[in-house]
Amino acid sequence: MTPLLLAPLGLAALAALIVPLLIHLRRRTEEVPVDFAALRWLDALPRPRSKLRFDELLLLALRMLLVALLALLLARPAVLGWHDDAAAILVAPGVEPSAARASAGPEADLRWIAPGFPSIGTPPPQQSQVSSLIRQFDAELAPDVPLTILVPPVLNGVDAAPLKLTRAVKWRVVKGSQKADNPAPATIPALAVRYAAGGEAPVRYFRAAAAAWRDEPRFEARAGTELPPRDQVLVWLAPGRMPQAVVDWVSAGGTAVLTDAAAVAMPDTTTALWRDDVGETLVEGGPLGAGRLLRFTRPLEPAAMPALLEADFAARLRDLIAPAAPPPARVVSTAFAPKAGTPPFPLPPRELSAWLGILIALVFLTERVLASRGRRFAP
């Protein structure tokens, strides 16, 4: 282990050690002279030079120690190379907790492959990015700590890259595992178009897109401001200020696609969602409350937006308002066993602030007890 200070400038607070010294000098016991009648006619002798004296040395030492510890806390002490040597065991989602416990032993510390790596005593997590989490756990683990990973026969949540870690891993397939859930299939969005009187020209592009998605398109268009159910996508083609009712409808969980002529305050997290071949933004948007607000940046006419007539307009629109579910990332576990060979990552130092805080609290309590006792017995 190598001790170090993460913020050595915090030691400048050691200059405050002068404070308890000054307090004790100021509050030292004063000697009050008393005149005696028999001594009044004697010649006064030269007064000896007063000596610097500290009372209650133990209390002074505790207070100086407390100041020194606070300065050390500001300097953030840490040690490098201090870690737990106990073997680490990860359990992939889809493995029955009882089967994992029987395989690893009753005393083993089992952790789910999930954000935060919770204990297996917690409920099984939903499907997560198994590959990236395994890499993260391996990178944060000390190089000499053995790692065991328990997986079901079929592993979900992996990426395309093979697993290559910093250590040789015991990759154990646990029988009797529960079947992992498959990803939900992509939904076909239903469009509800609202336009102002005389502004129905762009409606045909959205009707054609809905017809391209399925044989019986879920599409309806009408003039006016009547809001559809929130399971439908609202296409708002009316120019001018958007009614507050539409904003509330989106905030409650709806998805709305606006024309460029709609006046509305876009969310602060608005980003470009669709760009043309030269990088110009065609659609921008972002989350608004529990819903999504999207807006075209150009008039919905071919002269200003040629993408309306392109063959992939329907597919691009569908991916925009209802992103397709990613394909299931499933592999046979025996074929996905990780290999060693990645250089180990430097481990971050382990801070001692928590332990130092406990020591400071103990010193402070001791100082308070001694200070109160001194006041109790003072004449």
WOLINGI-V399783 format. One record per pair of residues at least 24 apart in sequence whose C-alpha atoms are under 7 Angstrom apart, sorted by the first residue. I is the first residue (numbers start at 1). J is the second residue. If there is no record, write none. Layout:
i:I j:J
i:I j:J
//
This chain:
i:1 j:79
i:1 j:80
i:1 j:81
i:1 j:82
i:2 j:79
i:2 j:80
i:2 j:81
i:3 j:78
i:3 j:79
i:3 j:80
i:4 j:77
i:4 j:78
i:4 j:79
i:5 j:75
i:5 j:76
i:5 j:77
i:5 j:78
i:6 j:75
i:6 j:76
i:6 j:77
i:6 j:78
i:7 j:75
i:7 j:76
i:8 j:75
i:9 j:75
i:10 j:71
i:10 j:72
i:10 j:74
i:10 j:75
i:11 j:71
i:11 j:72
i:11 j:75
i:13 j:71
i:14 j:68
i:14 j:71
i:16 j:67
i:17 j:64
i:17 j:67
i:20 j:60
i:20 j:63
i:20 j:64
i:24 j:54
i:25 j:54
i:28 j:54
i:28 j:55
i:59 j:367
i:59 j:370
i:62 j:363
i:62 j:367
i:63 j:367
i:66 j:360
i:66 j:363
i:66 j:364
i:69 j:360
i:73 j:353
i:73 j:356
i:76 j:351
i:76 j:353
i:77 j:351
i:77 j:352
i:77 j:353
i:78 j:349
i:78 j:350
i:78 j:351
i:78 j:352
i:79 j:349
i:79 j:350
i:79 j:351
i:80 j:349
i:80 j:350
i:83 j:142
i:85 j:145
i:86 j:145
i:87 j:145
i:87 j:146
i:87 j:147
i:88 j:146
i:88 j:147
i:88 j:148
i:89 j:147
i:89 j:148
i:89 j:149
i:90 j:148
i:90 j:149
i:90 j:150
i:91 j:149
i:91 j:150
i:91 j:151
i:92 j:150
i:92 j:151
i:93 j:124
i:93 j:125
i:93 j:127
i:94 j:152
i:94 j:177
i:94 j:178
i:94 j:179
i:94 j:180
i:95 j:151
i:95 j:152
i:95 j:177
i:95 j:178
i:96 j:177
i:96 j:178
i:99 j:174
i:99 j:176
i:100 j:150
i:100 j:174
i:127 j:157
i:128 j:157
i:129 j:157
i:129 j:158
i:130 j:157
i:130 j:158
i:131 j:158
i:131 j:159
i:131 j:163
i:135 j:165
i:138 j:165
i:138 j:166
i:139 j:344
i:139 j:345
i:140 j:347
i:142 j:347
i:143 j:344
i:150 j:174
i:151 j:333
i:152 j:177
i:152 j:333
i:153 j:332
i:153 j:333
i:154 j:330
i:154 j:331
i:154 j:332
i:154 j:333
i:155 j:330
i:155 j:331
i:155 j:332
i:155 j:333
i:156 j:329
i:156 j:330
i:156 j:331
i:157 j:329
i:157 j:330
i:158 j:329
i:158 j:330
i:159 j:329
i:162 j:336
i:163 j:338
i:163 j:339
i:164 j:338
i:164 j:339
i:164 j:340
i:164 j:341
i:164 j:342
i:165 j:338
i:165 j:339
i:165 j:340
i:165 j:341
i:165 j:342
i:166 j:340
i:166 j:341
i:166 j:342
i:166 j:343
i:166 j:344
i:167 j:340
i:168 j:339
i:168 j:340
i:169 j:338
i:171 j:337
i:173 j:333
i:182 j:328
i:183 j:328
i:185 j:325
i:186 j:324
i:186 j:325
i:188 j:213
i:189 j:232
i:189 j:233
i:189 j:322
i:190 j:218
i:190 j:219
i:190 j:232
i:190 j:233
i:191 j:218
i:191 j:219
i:191 j:220
i:191 j:232
i:191 j:233
i:191 j:234
i:191 j:235
i:192 j:219
i:192 j:220
i:192 j:221
i:192 j:228
i:192 j:232
i:192 j:233
i:192 j:234
i:192 j:235
i:193 j:220
i:193 j:221
i:193 j:222
i:193 j:234
i:193 j:235
i:193 j:236
i:194 j:221
i:194 j:222
i:194 j:223
i:194 j:224
i:194 j:225
i:194 j:235
i:194 j:236
i:194 j:237
i:194 j:238
i:195 j:222
i:195 j:223
i:195 j:224
i:195 j:236
i:195 j:237
i:195 j:238
i:196 j:223
i:196 j:224
i:196 j:238
i:197 j:223
i:202 j:300
i:202 j:301
i:205 j:308
i:209 j:314
i:212 j:314
i:230 j:254
i:238 j:262
i:250 j:288
i:250 j:291
i:250 j:292
i:250 j:293
i:251 j:288
i:251 j:289
i:251 j:290
i:251 j:291
i:252 j:289
i:252 j:290
i:252 j:291
i:253 j:290
i:253 j:291
i:254 j:291
i:254 j:292
i:255 j:291
i:255 j:292
i:255 j:293
i:256 j:292
i:256 j:293
i:256 j:294
i:257 j:293
i:257 j:294
i:257 j:295
i:258 j:294
i:258 j:295
i:258 j:296
i:259 j:295
i:259 j:296
i:260 j:295
i:260 j:296
i:260 j:297
i:260 j:298
i:260 j:299
//
